[in-house]
Amino acid sequence: MKIAATFGASQCPKESPLYREGIELGRLLAQKGYLVKCGGYGGLMEAVSRGVREGGGECVGIVLEAFEAIRPQNPYLSKKIIAKTLYERLELLIEGSLLCIAQEGSVGTLNEVFMAAALRSANLRPDLRIILLGRAYEEFAKCPMIDEKFLQSVEIYADIAQLYDKI
């Protein structure tokens, strides 16, 4: 079974282009036969889950026990797994995934991207494909703190249209 993990902002208005792109990303992954894992809450996690469902696929939400009472539930998940810690949540998201795709986000999204990249860089997951989706990542790649080894371990696409033939 092919598994893809998606990362992205938990705060994203439903009427935004980014949310629509999340739905399209979920549909694309479902159509390509991926079981999709996401963080399981709102924003882009909800958008991707919705797209997966609309595309006839399954999406597993990896949620955090501490957030269960305070975060809105995602109605588009096929299944939910509750992690006790952030570390366990991150491990469950990446575990078994062949592909990690990050849309725009904040510190949580960057944490997920850097963990995936660290696993790949340390040769613990050399097979892991990491995709950064969005124009913001093109600017991010220009940051002087981002080294060449990191940039060689990721693929950056400005938008979903560039990604279609690459999955």
FENVEN-V290790 format. One line per field, one symbol per residue. psi: psi as a letter, one per 30 degrees, with the letter a starting at -180 (. if undefined). Layout:
psi=???
This chain:
psi=kkkkkkklkfjjkfgleeeeeeeeeeeeeefggkkkklfgbabfeeeeeeeeefggakkkkjlkeffeffkkkjfgkelkkjkeleeeeeeeeekfkfkkkkakabeeeeeeeeeeeeeeeggfiffkkkkkjkfefeeeffkffjleeeefflkkkeleeffeff.
